Amino acid sequence: MVRCGYTPGREGGKEAAVRLVVEGASCFRGDRLVLDGVSFAVPAGGAVVLTGPNGAGKSTLLRVIAGLKRLDAGRVLFDGSRDFAGQVAYLGHRDAVKPGLSVLENLAFAARIGGGDAAAALEGVGLGALAGLPARMLSGGQQRRLALARFLVLGAALWVLDEPTVGLDAAAVARLGAAFSAHRASGGIVVASTHVDLPLKDSLLMELGSGAEAPAGLRPERHWSERREQGGRAPGLL
């Protein structure tokens, strides 16, 4: 088991309070141990980027944090509570866009729950001019942007995203980066998986391993900005 801590940042000269705690998280997929005693903590305004090969456990860990998969051992706390479903916004590999509804109508339910401005959220992801268009007419990248717009209306403090930049062009990635920055500035947290560079400054990089002989676990942490400086930047993004 490898434990990976997150050094809290400072706000106004004070240490930022820890909001997300993953403690001893262990999880099986069938008879395979995917997560083995994963532990880490993230302060207000923090961000964690999960990397690793396919099958390493990234999606499993994200689903555990989002409350969509039960742990076999360990616990996840947000603001000291196990019951934080109303504080989480989750995006998986599927965009969950309803093709028969308009682009704006696809945000209506999330906007009612979170109280956000659906029209403003569409402008934020560059889809304002397409608000009345049936969602089935959107390209794959546009559907991904529509799915990300839900985060802007839900008002959730914890954003959990599985490969959020899939299908996005450079301009959309830049908008996502701006949304990440605004969310973190308000004390929110971002946890995301990726195989490419993400627009998340000063985030903690967690590399998950995989393989029959090595169940997924956290390797020594590095900040994502340090990986870029070391030549790890993926081509074609920003």
N, C-alpha and C positions, 0 to 999 in steps of 0.2 A: 504494500500500500504506500502511495506517495501522497503527501499532503501538500497543498499549494496555498499559501496565504496571499492576501492582497494588502499592501501597505496603504492605509487610508490617506486620502489627500487632505488638503487644508483649505478651509473656507474662512476668509476674514481672519486668518491667523490662528484659527482653531481647527483641531483635528475633526475631519468629517466623520459623522456617526455611521457605524456599520448598519446596513439595511438588509442585505441578503446573506444568509448563512446556509451553506450546504455542509452537512456534518456526517461523515461516515457513510456516504451514499453507496449502497451496493445493490446491484440489480442483475437478474438473469434474463436472458432471451432464450426461451426453451431451456436446454440444459447447459447453456454457455454463460459464463460469468462475464458480463459486459462492462459493468462498473464495479470496482473493487475498493471500497472504503474511501471514496472521493470526498475531500474536505477543502472548503475554501470560504472566504468571506469577502464581501464587496461593500464599500462605503457608498454613501449618497453621492451621486454624480459619477460613479465608477462605470467601467465597461470591461467586459471580458470577451476575448475572441478565442473560440475553440477551433483548433486545426487538427489534422491527422488524416490518415488514409480512410478510404471507404470501409465501413464496418468497425471503426474504432470506438464507436459509442457516442459520437457527437449528438446525433439526433435523439438517442435515448436519454442522454443527460438533459437536453433541452426540454424534452417531454416530461421528464421528472420534475424539473424546476417549474414548468407551467402547470403541473398538477394533472397531467394527462396520462401518466404512467405511475403505477404504485411501486414504491421501493420495497425490496426484500429486507433491507436493513438500513438504518440511518434516518435522517430527517432533513427537511428543508424548511427554513424559517424566513419570513419577511417581516421586518419591523417587530421581531420577537414572537410572531404568531405562525402557527401551522396553517391557519385558515386565512388565506389571502387571495382567493380566486378572483375577487373583484378588483384586485390590483394588477392583474396580469393581462398583457396583450401578447398573443402568440401568432406567429406565421410559420407554417410548415412548408413542405415542398409544393403543396397544392394551394392555389390562390383562393379557392372557395368563392369564385365569382359566379353569380347566378346569371346565365346568358339571356334569360327572358326578361330581365329587369333592365332599366336604363342604368347608365353609369352612376347617376346621382342616387337612384333608388337603391342601389347596392350598398350605399352607406347609411340608409335611413335607420335600420335597426341599431347599428353601432352608435349612431348619433343620438338616438333616444336613450340608450343605456348610459353613454358617457357625457351627453350634453354638449358635444362639440358641434362646430359649424361645418356641415358636410360640404357646402359650396366652397368655403375657404380651404378645406382640406384638399379638394380637387385642384384648386389653384396651386396649392403647395406642392403637388406632385406633377404639375403640368398637364392636368386633364380638364381644366375648367371649361375649355371650349367644346368639350365632348360630353358634357353633363347629360344632355338629353338623348344621346346615342344609345341604342341597345348594346349591352355589354358584349354580346356575341360578336359584334363587329370590331372589337378591339384586338390589336395584335397581342402576342404573348407578353411582350415587354410592357405594354399598356395595362394588361390585366394584372401584372405584378405590381405596377404602380398603384392601381386601384386597391389591391390588397393592402399595400403599405399605407394608403390613405386612411384605413380604418384606425391605425395607431394614432393618427392626429385627431380623431373625434372621440376616441374611447376615454382618454384622460387617465390611462393606467400608468402607475409609477414604474412597473417592471416590464421592460420590453424583451421578449424572447423570440429570436428570429433564426430560422434554419436556412442558411445560404441566401440571404435577402437580395443580393445583387444579381441573381440568375436572370438573364434576359434583359437586363437594364443597359441602356447606352450610357456614355460618359456624363451627359447632362443629368440624367436621372440619378446616377450615382452621386453626383455633386449635390443634388437636392436632398438625397437621403442623408448625406453627411451633415448638411445644415440642420435637418430634423434631429439627427442624433445629438448634435451640439446643443440645440435649444432644449431638448429633453434632459440632458445631463446637467445643464446649467440650472435647471429648476429642481435638481436633486434626484432626478430619475436615474434608473440603472438600465444598461443595455447588456444583454448576453446574446452573442451571435456566433454561429458556425460559418466557416468559409473554406474554400480551397484557393481563393485569390485575395488580393489586398482589399481591405475595407476602409471606408472613410471614418475611422474611429481613432482620434488622437489620444495619446497617453492611456492606451488600453493595455490590459494584461493579456499576454499570449499564453494560452494553455494548449500544449500539444498532447493529444491523446494517442496512446499506442494501441495496437491490435494484434491479433494472431492467436492461434490455438495455444501457444506456449506462453503468451503474454497478454492476459486480460487487460482491458482498457484501464489506464490510470494516468494521473497527471504527471508530466515531466517537469523539471525545473522551469520556473517562470521567467519570461522575458517580456519586455514591453513591445507592442507591435511596432512602435516607432523605431525601436532598436533593430528589429528585423529588416525594416526598410533600409536603414543605414548600412546594413550588412549585405545588401544586394538581394534581399528576398522579395523585392517588389514584383508583383505579377504584371506582365505586359498587357497593354490594351485597356487599362482602367485609369482614368484621370491622368 
